[in-house]
């Protein structure tokens, strides 16, 4: 018999929506999660797009602010059990190396670009990291060529998280616990007093006592919120550079802030070779142009996705890799469009929109912290108020003026 009423409807089936659905279902709630599958391509794209269409995100404690590391660590503690339960592997052990000039870079991003601050965060989380000065960095990574006068922090027990596979695992666990997954797109949420009705693009309607909006970087353009969040959305570019196989280029997972004089020349990720759905191995570079393309409407997002990403990033990525790994030959490079968002609070928004609707939104760290963000959102729905040991005001939603 068809079911049209649920305890909770989760809007969005990305990492956070999937995790929220899992934690609710495992607590015994009757859950519907609604979200489209990944589009087959982007050249003629017109609908929503997500930031998790990728094979690798770095999960480590070298983050700012400290709360990001706390959420990531809480998520990580559940990864092994989730992988074992679902049979879906999504976390790969890796050595994480964060490289930047030795002193704080106030002109290039404030407190984040401060090795001392990042080391203090790791110490607070009781995670061992090692500081390398320029000479030690050269000795430990003799095959790599970093910009002079740069230092590093190394976390040897970091992870690369495959966000696509993580999402599949969360959804598999949710459905095993009784949640229902529908591949559709919600276009309206209506408060009906004591609950809410939702309508999908296909015309289906469902009712629930509560709704969780896990709509990511597109939250302000879905039309589902009564007013916009204090959140900025940007079109980001991922550059994939083809290599022959997993050992063709030996790299740790790098966060690299390359500065010469007072000019930042690169700031972002360089990932070790990963296998992508097309069967090829790629080194992923992403970061320098991440804030160059603000997106303010649904059409802005669709138009950005259709571009395939910023083509100027191709030459930048190839030049960086040629300098970083001298003597190696790299294959063709391609771009892929991505979305990132930045909450003005610097933390996830996990809060009530009104009595029956909860928002659960994170930007750049959405994959690595998704399981814990989903758990916190599920707990807020179940308890009706904030009960976690982390103060709730950290995650309180801010609204645009």
C-alpha positions as CSV (number, residue, x, y, z in Angstrom):
1,X,0.0,0.0,0.0
2,X,1.3,3.4,-1.0
3,X,2.4,5.6,2.0
4,X,1.9,9.3,1.9
5,X,2.5,10.4,5.5
6,X,5.8,10.0,7.4
7,X,7.4,11.1,10.7
8,X,10.1,13.1,8.8
9,X,10.7,14.0,5.2
10,X,14.3,14.7,4.3
11,X,14.7,17.0,1.3
12,X,18.1,16.3,-0.4
13,X,19.8,13.0,-0.9
14,X,23.4,14.1,-0.8
15,X,25.8,13.2,2.1
16,X,24.0,15.3,4.8
17,X,20.5,14.4,3.7
18,X,21.5,10.7,3.4
19,X,23.2,10.8,6.9
20,X,20.2,12.5,8.5
21,X,17.9,9.9,7.0
22,X,20.0,7.1,8.3
23,X,20.2,8.4,11.9
24,X,16.5,9.1,12.0
25,X,15.5,5.7,10.6
26,X,17.9,3.9,12.9
27,X,16.2,5.7,15.8
28,X,12.9,4.2,14.6
29,X,11.4,7.1,12.7
30,X,9.4,6.6,9.6
31,X,11.5,8.5,7.0
32,X,11.1,9.6,3.4
33,X,14.2,11.0,1.7
34,X,13.8,12.7,-1.6
35,X,16.5,13.9,-4.0
36,X,17.5,13.4,-7.6
37,X,20.2,11.0,-8.8
38,X,23.4,12.4,-10.2
39,X,22.9,13.8,-13.7
40,X,24.4,11.8,-16.5
41,X,26.2,14.9,-17.8
42,X,26.5,18.7,-17.5
43,X,26.7,20.1,-21.0
44,X,22.9,20.6,-21.3
45,X,22.1,20.7,-17.5
46,X,19.1,22.5,-16.3
47,X,18.2,21.2,-12.8
48,X,19.8,21.1,-9.4
49,X,23.5,20.2,-9.0
50,X,25.4,18.9,-6.0
51,X,28.9,19.4,-4.6
52,X,29.5,15.7,-3.8
53,X,29.9,14.4,-7.4
54,X,33.5,13.5,-6.9
55,X,35.8,10.6,-5.8
56,X,37.9,12.2,-3.1
57,X,37.7,14.7,-0.3
58,X,40.4,15.1,2.4
59,X,39.3,14.2,5.9
60,X,41.8,15.4,8.4
61,X,42.0,17.6,11.6
62,X,44.1,20.4,10.0
63,X,41.0,22.5,9.7
64,X,39.8,25.9,11.0
65,X,37.8,26.5,13.0
66,X,38.2,23.8,15.7
67,X,34.5,22.8,15.4
68,X,35.2,21.5,11.9
69,X,37.7,19.0,13.3
70,X,35.4,18.0,16.0
71,X,32.6,17.2,13.6
72,X,35.0,15.4,11.2
73,X,36.4,13.3,14.0
74,X,33.0,12.3,15.3
75,X,32.0,11.2,11.8
76,X,35.2,9.3,11.3
77,X,34.6,7.2,14.4
78,X,31.6,5.7,12.7
79,X,33.1,5.1,9.2
80,X,34.4,1.6,9.8
81,X,31.1,0.3,11.1
82,X,29.2,1.9,8.3
83,X,31.5,0.4,5.7
84,X,31.2,-3.1,7.3
85,X,27.4,-2.9,7.6
86,X,26.8,-1.8,4.0
87,X,29.8,-3.4,2.2
88,X,30.5,-0.1,0.6
89,X,34.1,1.2,1.0
90,X,34.4,5.0,1.0
91,X,37.3,5.8,3.2
92,X,41.0,5.3,2.1
93,X,43.9,5.9,4.6
94,X,46.2,8.6,3.4
95,X,49.0,10.9,4.7
96,X,47.8,14.5,4.7
97,X,50.4,17.3,4.3
98,X,49.4,20.9,4.7
99,X,52.0,23.2,3.1
100,X,52.2,27.0,3.4
101,X,54.7,29.7,4.4
102,X,55.9,29.3,8.0
103,X,54.2,32.5,9.3
104,X,50.6,33.5,9.4
105,X,49.2,34.8,6.0
106,X,46.9,37.6,7.2
107,X,46.5,39.0,3.7
108,X,45.6,35.6,2.1
109,X,42.9,34.5,4.4
110,X,43.3,35.3,8.0
111,X,43.6,32.8,10.8
112,X,43.1,29.7,8.6
113,X,46.5,30.1,7.0
114,X,48.4,29.8,10.3
115,X,50.4,26.5,10.9
116,X,50.6,27.3,14.7
117,X,46.8,27.6,14.9
118,X,46.2,24.4,13.0
119,X,48.7,22.5,15.1
120,X,46.9,23.8,18.3
121,X,43.6,22.6,16.9
122,X,45.1,19.1,16.3
123,X,46.5,19.1,19.9
124,X,43.1,20.0,21.3
125,X,41.6,17.0,19.4
126,X,44.4,14.7,20.7
127,X,45.4,13.9,17.1
128,X,49.1,13.6,16.4
129,X,50.5,15.8,13.7
130,X,54.1,16.7,12.9
131,X,55.6,20.1,12.0
132,X,58.2,20.1,9.3
133,X,60.4,23.1,8.6
134,X,61.6,23.8,5.0
135,X,64.6,21.5,5.3
136,X,62.6,18.7,6.9
137,X,59.9,19.0,4.3
138,X,62.5,18.6,1.6
139,X,64.1,15.6,3.2
140,X,60.8,13.7,3.9
141,X,59.4,14.4,0.3
142,X,62.6,14.4,-1.9
143,X,60.6,13.8,-5.1
144,X,58.5,16.9,-4.6
145,X,59.5,20.5,-5.2
146,X,57.7,23.0,-3.0
147,X,58.0,26.8,-3.1
148,X,61.0,27.9,-1.0
149,X,60.4,29.2,2.6
150,X,57.4,26.9,3.0
151,X,56.8,24.6,6.0
152,X,54.3,21.9,6.7
153,X,52.1,19.9,9.1
154,X,51.7,16.2,8.5
155,X,48.9,14.0,9.7
156,X,49.8,10.4,9.0
157,X,46.4,8.8,9.7
158,X,44.1,11.0,7.6
159,X,41.6,9.7,5.1
160,X,40.4,10.3,1.6
161,X,36.6,10.1,1.6
162,X,34.8,9.2,-1.6
163,X,31.6,11.4,-1.2
164,X,29.7,9.5,-3.9
165,X,30.4,6.2,-2.1
166,X,29.7,7.7,1.3
167,X,26.3,8.9,0.1
168,X,25.5,5.4,-1.3
169,X,26.5,3.9,2.1
170,X,24.4,6.3,4.1
171,X,21.4,5.7,1.9
172,X,21.8,1.9,1.9
173,X,21.9,2.0,5.7
174,X,18.9,4.3,5.9
175,X,16.9,2.1,3.6
176,X,17.9,-1.0,5.5
177,X,16.5,0.6,8.6
178,X,13.2,1.3,6.9
179,X,13.6,4.7,5.2
180,X,12.1,5.1,1.7
181,X,14.2,6.8,-1.0
182,X,12.5,8.6,-3.9
183,X,14.5,10.0,-6.8
184,X,12.7,13.3,-7.4
185,X,13.1,17.0,-6.6
186,X,11.0,18.8,-4.0
187,X,9.6,22.1,-5.3
188,X,7.4,23.2,-2.4
189,X,7.2,22.8,1.4
190,X,4.0,24.1,3.0
191,X,3.3,24.4,6.7
192,X,-0.1,22.9,7.5
193,X,-0.1,23.3,11.3
194,X,1.4,20.4,13.2
195,X,3.3,19.3,10.2
196,X,4.1,20.0,6.6
197,X,3.1,19.0,3.1
198,X,5.8,18.7,0.3
199,X,5.3,18.5,-3.4
200,X,7.8,17.1,-5.9
201,X,8.6,18.2,-9.5
202,X,6.7,15.1,-10.7
203,X,3.6,16.2,-8.9
204,X,3.7,13.7,-6.0
205,X,2.8,15.0,-2.6
206,X,3.6,13.7,0.9
207,X,3.0,14.8,4.5
208,X,5.1,14.6,7.6
209,X,5.3,15.9,11.2
210,X,8.7,17.4,10.4
211,X,10.9,18.3,7.3
212,X,14.6,18.5,7.1
213,X,16.1,20.7,4.4
214,X,19.5,19.3,3.4
215,X,19.7,21.2,0.2
216,X,23.4,22.2,0.3
217,X,24.8,25.0,-1.8
218,X,21.5,25.5,-3.6
219,X,19.5,26.2,-0.4
220,X,18.9,29.8,-1.1
221,X,17.6,29.2,-4.7
222,X,15.3,26.3,-4.1
223,X,12.4,28.5,-3.1
224,X,11.8,26.2,0.0
225,X,13.0,28.7,2.6
226,X,10.9,31.6,3.8
227,X,13.9,33.9,3.6
228,X,17.5,33.5,2.4
229,X,20.2,32.2,4.7
230,X,23.4,34.2,5.3
231,X,25.3,32.0,2.9
232,X,27.2,32.5,-0.3
233,X,27.3,30.0,-3.1
234,X,30.2,29.8,-5.6
235,X,30.9,27.9,-8.8
236,X,34.1,25.8,-8.2
237,X,36.2,24.0,-10.7
238,X,37.8,20.6,-10.3
239,X,40.7,19.8,-12.6
240,X,41.3,16.1,-13.3
241,X,44.7,15.3,-14.7
242,X,45.0,11.8,-16.2
243,X,47.8,9.5,-15.1
244,X,48.6,5.9,-16.0
245,X,47.6,4.3,-12.7
246,X,47.6,4.5,-8.9
247,X,51.4,4.6,-8.6
248,X,52.2,6.7,-11.6
249,X,52.6,9.7,-9.4
250,X,53.5,9.3,-5.7
251,X,51.8,12.0,-3.7
252,X,50.4,12.5,-0.3
253,X,47.1,14.3,-0.1
254,X,48.1,18.0,-0.2
255,X,46.6,21.2,1.1
256,X,49.0,23.6,-0.6
257,X,49.1,27.4,-0.1
258,X,51.8,28.5,-2.5
259,X,53.0,32.1,-1.9
260,X,55.8,34.0,-3.5
261,X,56.6,37.3,-1.9
262,X,53.2,38.7,-1.0
263,X,51.4,37.0,-3.8
264,X,49.4,33.8,-3.4
265,X,50.0,31.7,-6.5
266,X,47.9,28.6,-5.6
267,X,45.7,27.7,-2.7
268,X,43.8,24.4,-2.6
269,X,43.9,20.6,-2.9
270,X,46.3,18.3,-4.8
271,X,45.0,14.7,-4.4
272,X,46.9,11.5,-5.0
273,X,45.7,9.4,-8.1
274,X,42.2,8.2,-7.7
275,X,40.0,5.9,-9.9
276,X,37.0,7.7,-11.4
277,X,33.8,6.3,-12.8
278,X,35.1,6.4,-16.4
279,X,37.7,3.8,-15.4
280,X,40.6,6.2,-15.6
281,X,43.0,7.4,-12.9
282,X,43.3,11.2,-12.2
283,X,45.2,13.5,-10.0
284,X,42.7,16.1,-8.7
285,X,43.5,19.8,-8.3
286,X,41.0,22.2,-6.9
287,X,41.0,25.5,-5.1
288,X,42.5,28.7,-6.5
289,X,39.4,30.0,-8.3
290,X,36.9,28.7,-5.8
291,X,35.6,32.1,-4.9
292,X,35.7,33.7,-8.3
293,X,32.2,32.8,-9.5
294,X,29.4,33.8,-7.1
295,X,26.0,32.3,-8.0
296,X,22.9,34.0,-6.9
297,X,20.0,32.2,-8.6
298,X,19.0,28.7,-9.9
299,X,19.7,29.9,-13.4
300,X,23.2,31.1,-12.4
301,X,23.9,27.6,-11.1
302,X,22.6,25.8,-14.1
303,X,24.5,28.1,-16.4
304,X,27.7,27.6,-14.4
305,X,27.3,23.8,-14.6
306,X,26.9,23.9,-18.3
307,X,30.2,25.6,-18.7
308,X,31.9,22.5,-17.3
309,X,34.1,24.7,-15.1
310,X,36.7,27.4,-15.5
311,X,38.9,26.5,-18.4
312,X,41.8,28.7,-17.2
313,X,42.3,26.4,-14.3
314,X,43.6,23.7,-16.7
315,X,46.9,25.5,-17.4
316,X,47.3,26.4,-13.8
317,X,46.9,22.9,-12.6
318,X,49.3,21.4,-15.2
319,X,51.9,24.1,-14.4
320,X,51.6,23.4,-10.7
321,X,52.0,19.6,-11.1
322,X,54.9,20.0,-13.5
323,X,56.7,22.1,-10.9
324,X,55.6,20.0,-7.9
325,X,56.6,16.6,-9.4
326,X,59.4,17.3,-11.9
327,X,60.2,14.8,-14.5
328,X,56.8,13.2,-14.6
329,X,54.6,13.1,-17.6
330,X,50.9,13.8,-17.2
331,X,48.1,13.0,-19.5
332,X,45.1,15.0,-20.7
333,X,43.4,17.3,-18.2
334,X,39.7,18.1,-18.0
335,X,37.5,20.2,-15.8
336,X,34.4,19.4,-13.9
337,X,31.9,21.9,-12.4
338,X,31.3,21.9,-8.6
339,X,29.5,24.0,-6.1
340,X,30.7,25.2,-2.8
341,X,29.0,27.4,-0.2
342,X,30.1,29.4,2.7
343,X,27.9,30.0,5.8
344,X,28.6,33.4,7.3
345,X,29.0,31.9,10.7
346,X,31.8,29.7,9.6
347,X,30.0,26.6,10.9
348,X,27.2,24.4,9.7
349,X,23.6,25.6,10.1
350,X,21.7,23.0,12.0
351,X,18.6,24.8,13.3
352,X,14.9,25.1,13.2
353,X,13.5,27.2,10.4
354,X,10.1,27.1,12.1
355,X,8.4,24.6,14.4
356,X,8.2,21.8,11.8
357,X,11.2,22.5,9.5
358,X,14.9,22.0,10.3
359,X,17.8,23.2,8.1
360,X,21.0,21.1,7.9
361,X,23.6,22.8,5.6
362,X,27.3,22.8,5.4
363,X,29.6,24.0,2.6
364,X,33.1,22.9,1.8
365,X,33.4,20.2,4.6
366,X,30.1,18.6,3.9
367,X,31.4,15.2,2.9
368,X,33.9,14.6,5.8
369,X,31.6,15.9,8.5
370,X,28.3,14.8,6.9
371,X,27.6,11.8,9.2
372,X,27.9,13.9,12.4
373,X,25.9,16.8,10.9
374,X,23.2,14.3,10.0
375,X,23.3,12.8,13.5
376,X,22.9,16.3,15.1
377,X,20.1,17.2,12.7
378,X,18.3,13.9,13.5
379,X,18.7,14.5,17.2
380,X,17.3,18.0,16.9
381,X,14.2,16.6,15.1
382,X,13.8,13.8,17.6
383,X,14.3,15.9,20.7
384,X,12.7,19.1,19.5
385,X,15.5,21.1,21.0
386,X,19.3,21.2,21.1
387,X,20.7,18.6,23.5
388,X,24.3,18.0,22.3
389,X,27.4,18.9,24.3
390,X,28.5,21.3,21.6
391,X,26.6,24.6,22.3
392,X,23.7,24.9,19.9
393,X,24.3,28.6,19.2
394,X,27.4,27.6,17.2
395,X,25.1,26.0,14.6
396,X,22.3,28.6,14.8
397,X,21.1,29.7,11.3
398,X,21.9,33.2,10.3
399,X,19.6,34.9,7.8
400,X,20.4,37.5,5.1
401,X,19.3,41.1,5.7
